Structures are given as structure tokens and as C-alpha cells.
């Protein structure tokens, strides 16, 4: 009888874990420069100027202008026209009115200004305007940012 009770509890617990979402989503808004540092993945979309550094895989869409300022990486073009930098290790400047940039890796440092949406997944810290926050492995952090009024 104890074994049956144990198995029923185990099945219930496993089903409960399957139903409960393992990831959450945090949303924030801010005005001004977005700065972030951490490990994991960062995706940024919008009309921005981005200075990004780190180690890993960097992907930039064809509409954006990308310049490797420092470092190395094997440059590959995809069928969609996006540029991949495999084994990226360095710093790049990306700009454009309609950029889509993704980086997956470690030691990422991001500086972005303009208007757009940045999504973090992993572990790190961010500052947008006067707000400071953390990004976590089990949460997707989405920040909508705008340029400050002139």
C-alpha cells in the first residue's frame, strides 16, 4: 500500500511540474541608454545604435550595418541574408533603423541607444534610464526602451 501511495504521489508531482510553467516573463520600460552585462542570450530589435562585446555567436540581420571594432569571428552569410559570426570574441558596432541582433554567449556587455526592444535570458544585470534590474536563467526579461526627448 505504501508503494502505491508513493507512486501516485510521484505521478501527481510530475504532472504538476508539467502544468506549471518553468519560465516567467518580466517586462520593463525605460527611456535612455540601455546597458547590460552577463551570460546567456540577448536579442535586440528596433532603430538603435548598439555597441556589443562578448564571446559566442553573434547574428545580425541584413538591414543593419555591422562593423567588427575589435576581435575575431568566422563570418558566414545565411540564406536570409543575415550575418553570423561564429566563435565571436570581441566588440561590434551595429546600427540601423530596423536592426535585429542576437548574441548567445558569455561575458556580454551591451550598450544600446535609440528605440527598441531588448530581450534577456540568462544571468546578468541591466540598467535602462535610471532603473536597475537583474536577468535570470528562468525568466525572460523584456525591456522596451525609447530615446529621451531632446
C-alpha positions in Angstrom: 0.0 0.0 0.0 2.9 2.4 0.8 4.4 1.7 -2.6 1.1 2.5 -4.4 0.8 5.8 -2.4 4.4 6.7 -3.2 3.9 6.0 -7.0 0.6 8.0 -7.0 2.3 11.0 -5.3 5.2 10.8 -7.7 2.9 10.8 -10.7 0.9 13.7 -9.3 4.1 15.7 -8.7 5.4 15.0 -12.2 2.1 16.1 -13.7 2.1 19.2 -11.6 5.5 20.2 -12.8 4.4 19.6 -16.4 1.5 22.0 -15.9 3.3 24.8 -14.0 5.4 27.0 -16.4 9.1 26.8 -15.7 9.8 30.2 -17.1 8.3 33.6 -16.4 8.4 36.8 -18.2 9.4 40.2 -16.8 8.6 43.3 -18.7 10.1 46.8 -18.1 10.1 50.1 -19.9 12.6 52.9 -19.8 14.0 56.0 -21.5 17.6 56.5 -22.4 20.6 54.3 -22.8 20.3 50.5 -22.1 23.4 48.9 -20.5 23.7 45.3 -19.7 26.3 42.8 -18.6 26.0 39.0 -18.2 26.0 35.5 -19.7 23.3 33.9 -21.8 21.4 35.4 -24.7 20.4 38.9 -25.7 18.1 39.9 -28.6 17.6 43.4 -29.6 15.2 44.8 -32.3 14.4 48.4 -33.3 16.0 51.5 -34.6 19.2 51.7 -32.5 22.9 52.0 -32.3 24.3 49.1 -30.4 27.8 48.5 -29.1 28.2 44.9 -28.1 31.0 42.8 -26.8 31.3 39.2 -25.7 32.3 35.6 -26.6 29.9 33.3 -28.5 27.6 33.5 -31.5 26.6 36.9 -33.0 23.8 37.2 -35.5 22.9 40.5 -37.3 20.1 41.0 -39.9 20.9 42.2 -43.4 19.2 45.6 -42.8 21.7 46.5 -40.1 25.2 47.9 -40.5 27.7 45.8 -38.6 31.3 46.7 -38.0 33.7 44.5 -36.0 35.6 47.0 -34.0 37.9 44.6 -32.3 38.3 40.8 -32.0 37.7 37.7 -34.1 34.9 35.6 -35.5 34.2 33.5 -38.6 31.8 35.4 -40.7 29.1 33.4 -42.5 26.1 34.6 -44.6 22.8 32.8 -44.1 20.2 32.2 -46.8 18.1 35.0 -45.3 20.9 37.5 -45.7 21.7 37.7 -42.0 25.4 37.6 -41.0 26.6 35.1 -38.4 29.9 35.5 -36.5 30.7 32.1 -35.2 33.2 32.0 -32.3 32.8 35.7 -32.0 35.2 37.1 -29.4 35.4 40.9 -29.4 33.4 44.0 -29.9 31.0 45.1 -32.7 29.0 48.2 -33.5 25.6 47.7 -35.1 23.3 50.4 -36.2 20.2 50.9 -38.4 16.6 51.9 -38.5 15.4 48.2 -38.4 18.0 46.1 -36.7 17.7 42.6 -35.3 20.7 41.4 -33.4 21.2 38.3 -31.3 24.1 37.2 -29.2 24.5 33.9 -27.3 27.5 33.5 -25.1 29.5 34.8 -22.2 30.9 38.0 -20.9 28.4 40.0 -22.9 28.4 43.8 -22.5 25.7 45.7 -24.2 25.3 49.5 -24.8 22.2 50.5 -26.8 20.6 53.8 -27.6 17.6 54.7 -29.7 14.3 53.0 -29.7 13.6 49.3 -29.5 13.0 46.1 -27.5 15.7 44.1 -25.8 15.2 40.6 -24.5 17.5 38.9 -22.0 17.7 35.3 -21.0 20.5 34.1 -18.7 22.2 35.7 -15.8 23.2 39.4 -15.5 22.4 42.9 -14.7 20.9 45.7 -16.7 20.4 49.5 -16.4 17.8 51.4 -18.5 17.5 55.1 -17.8 17.5 55.3 -14.0 16.2 51.7 -13.4 18.5 48.8 -12.5 17.4 45.2 -12.7 18.6 41.6 -13.0 18.0 39.0 -15.6 17.7 35.4 -14.6 18.0 31.9 -16.2 14.4 31.0 -15.6 12.9 34.3 -16.6 12.8 36.1 -19.9 13.3 39.8 -19.3 11.9 42.1 -22.0 12.7 45.8 -21.9 11.1 48.4 -24.2 13.2 51.5 -24.5 12.9 54.9 -26.1 15.3 57.7 -26.8 15.0 60.6 -24.3 13.3 63.7 -25.6 15.7 66.3 -26.9 
